[in-house]
Amino acid sequence: MDLLNAIVAMANFVFLPAISYGSQLALGALGVTLIYGILRFSNFAHGDTMAFGAMATILFTWFLQSLGVSLGPLPTALLALPVGIAATALLVLAVDRLVYKFYREQKAAPVILVIVSMGVMFVMNGLVRFIIGVDDQRFADGARFIITAREFKEKTGLQEGLAIKSTAMLTVVVAVIVVAILFWFLNRTRTGKSMRAFSDNEDLALLSGINPERVVMITWIIVAGLATIAGVLYGLDKSFKPFTYFQLLLPIFASAIVGGLGNPIGAIAGGFVIAFSEVTITYAFKKVAGYVIPAWEPDGLVQLLSTDYKFAVSFAILIIVLLFRPTGLFRGKAL
Amino acid sequence: MKKLLLASAASALVATSAMAGSHSEVKIGIILGYTGPIESLVANMGPGAELAMAEVSESGALLGGAKVTPVIGDSTCVDAGAATAAAERLITSDGVKGIVGADCSGVTGAILQNVAVPNGMVMVSPSATSPGLSHQNNEDEGLFFRTAPSDARQGVVMTEVLMELGIKEVAVTYTNNDYGKGLADSFQAAYEAAGGKVTINAAHEDGKADYSAEVGALASAGGDRLVVAGYVDQGGSGIVRSALDSGAFDTFHFPDGMIGSQLVENFGSEINGSSGQHPSPSEELAANFTALVDGKFEATSPFAPESYDSAALIMLAMQAAGSVEPGDYKSKIMDVANAPGEKINAGELAKGLQILADGGEIDYVGASDVELIGPGEAAGNYRVVGYEDGAEVTAGRK
């Protein structure tokens, strides 16, 4: 019984939060990694692209809600997702045409494109705040929990509760579906293969008749889709506030780099590595230890590191990975 | 000859009016964060202080009919350099005789150390609450006062509220800045002295993407209630959300930074049974001040009544000392603020000035029930709140 309690407590406070946070990071890191692989620069505007996509989806969700449309237990935002993706795709394509294309034709060095993307980031940042404001926005509806901690305790008679949020489950399910579709697209379709060819060797791809502008356009559309889905899932699970999306950029980049920039599998693995390390290493094992070893009543919190060091943990992992495997866990491109 | 006569008459007139001007105009500085993180609050604090000055000017009772002119400076709330420069300008080039301000604890300390103490200038802050500004050893040379209570006081009030509810064990999380840390530490000291147990006292950063790690540690440490010394529109709400979702805590205790309509909007009935407190004058005083303000600005906005009182205290002390010089009137501020004497409410400044002119004593109550203790800071009147059926209710006063 005590062992069960320990497992439930770990699941509730470590595994479940880390899995849903990890899926959110993985979706974000996939977008960053695709841009890096195909367009060859680190896109700092990715966090704010996520914010823009979530914002467009929220505005359309509010419209649907005002019409009385709902998906029952599922959030209405899922219905609004295609509209959000379309709006974001239009935005990033317009930005590409107006800004990035110029530098691409000049064959500008990647570092210049990075700085350019920072400029784009600030503009998008302002755009989102201008349209929807700086405050928290609520747009989640439908059932909030699959099972609440209290219900779980009543049903099982355990001391520890296990809360499963419907948004967390939704995040994981959607992430799995999106990743499956993306891999199928990259590995099985003609367009996907041409994208990979372009990523591996640009000159060779051009010689074999691949249209670079088409590859770039499709990349941006996929990235817009990934960013919007990641942004909306994050907003549903936590809350929508433009500033937090800007802050998400750091863990997303850490995930992409740990996994290996340019490698989609690496981005997913990196997302989970960062999420699990942030939550596990700073977890206070006092309660769990108390259940497992009943005779031992720890005075302290049995915590490896205080939560203040949460970010230090993910960056320490980042540095260690870069020291020993500069290309990331899954052989991406060297930095 | 006629011209000469006219000219001399005119110059005599100018001379006398200039003489009269120097006697009957008093400049008082208002240094608040007109731009920056609390600009929305200052929109009501600045006019609060100006209201008191206008009232005194109109009464004509200050030092035989002196007019009070406000001079405004921007503290920015966060930039100590800009705040110090503004204070320097007010004192050296505008020649103010007292300062209402500053607002945020950091810039207030900077102005006090770098400008006010070297120039011997009196400062009365309406909103700086850091315990670090309580000068027990006269480091401020008796020049600094505040009409807002120190957060050390809030720690004690919080302890009393929790003890009365029979809660003996809590977990504490605070926003990682001067306000959060100061409040959490003063609370922990008071609570443990009263026999309570703080299981964990951990910081959280504002505006972060995910708080499950923090909530995991808090939940593991346990406690009957989670004390969230943060901001409602920042990480504080993120922590509460995550704690509720994971079932880590059902009830919370909220200090002033968390209390507001946003909290009820965010969580509704999910926080039923929680408690909290924030500095707030009694309802009669609030109603009186609202009537006095008469819609010119938001009278119930945080620190607006305190701003009115800060300006009023400076002018009443000048009257009591019979001088506008900070060195003369600084020792009178405690006298006019506290008993004994006739009670003076907001809107009765003329009456107070008259009593002082006649040699009597006053006990200034003002808009926020002013009572200065220790090194010249407000004792603090707190409204204790509870949460029932998704609404905030008044559970008492302290």
HADDOCK unambig.tbl for C-alpha pairs under 7 A between the chains (distance, minus, plus):
assign (segid A and resid 12 and name CA) (segid B and resid 246 and name CA) 6.59 0.50 0.50
assign (segid A and resid 13 and name CA) (segid B and resid 212 and name CA) 7.00 0.50 0.50
assign (segid A and resid 13 and name CA) (segid B and resid 216 and name CA) 5.08 0.50 0.50
assign (segid A and resid 17 and name CA) (segid B and resid 212 and name CA) 6.18 0.50 0.50
assign (segid A and resid 149 and name CA) (segid B and resid 246 and name CA) 6.66 0.50 0.50
assign (segid A and resid 149 and name CA) (segid B and resid 247 and name CA) 5.15 0.50 0.50
assign (segid A and resid 161 and name CA) (segid B and resid 247 and name CA) 6.77 0.50 0.50
assign (segid A and resid 163 and name CA) (segid B and resid 245 and name CA) 6.81 0.50 0.50
assign (segid A and resid 163 and name CA) (segid B and resid 246 and name CA) 5.37 0.50 0.50
assign (segid A and resid 163 and name CA) (segid B and resid 247 and name CA) 6.65 0.50 0.50
assign (segid A and resid 243 and name CA) (segid B and resid 207 and name CA) 6.74 0.50 0.50
assign (segid A and resid 244 and name CA) (segid B and resid 207 and name CA) 5.49 0.50 0.50
assign (segid A and resid 244 and name CA) (segid B and resid 208 and name CA) 5.85 0.50 0.50
assign (segid A and resid 244 and name CA) (segid B and resid 209 and name CA) 5.59 0.50 0.50
assign (segid A and resid 247 and name CA) (segid B and resid 208 and name CA) 6.39 0.50 0.50
assign (segid A and resid 247 and name CA) (segid B and resid 209 and name CA) 6.66 0.50 0.50
assign (segid A and resid 248 and name CA) (segid B and resid 209 and name CA) 5.86 0.50 0.50
assign (segid A and resid 278 and name CA) (segid B and resid 213 and name CA) 6.74 0.50 0.50
assign (segid A and resid 279 and name CA) (segid B and resid 212 and name CA) 6.84 0.50 0.50
assign (segid A and resid 279 and name CA) (segid B and resid 213 and name CA) 4.54 0.50 0.50
assign (segid A and resid 282 and name CA) (segid B and resid 213 and name CA) 6.52 0.50 0.50
assign (segid A and resid 283 and name CA) (segid B and resid 213 and name CA) 6.38 0.50 0.50
assign (segid A and resid 283 and name CA) (segid B and resid 216 and name CA) 6.02 0.50 0.50
assign (segid A and resid 283 and name CA) (segid B and resid 217 and name CA) 5.27 0.50 0.50
assign (segid A and resid 284 and name CA) (segid B and resid 217 and name CA) 4.82 0.50 0.50
assign (segid A and resid 284 and name CA) (segid B and resid 220 and name CA) 5.85 0.50 0.50
assign (segid A and resid 285 and name CA) (segid B and resid 220 and name CA) 6.77 0.50 0.50
assign (segid A and resid 286 and name CA) (segid B and resid 220 and name CA) 6.05 0.50 0.50
assign (segid A and resid 286 and name CA) (segid B and resid 221 and name CA) 6.82 0.50 0.50
assign (segid A and resid 287 and name CA) (segid B and resid 220 and name CA) 5.38 0.50 0.50
assign (segid A and resid 301 and name CA) (segid B and resid 221 and name CA) 6.35 0.50 0.50
assign (segid A and resid 307 and name CA) (segid B and resid 213 and name CA) 6.67 0.50 0.50
assign (segid A and resid 307 and name CA) (segid B and resid 214 and name CA) 5.85 0.50 0.50
assign (segid A and resid 308 and name CA) (segid B and resid 203 and name CA) 6.58 0.50 0.50
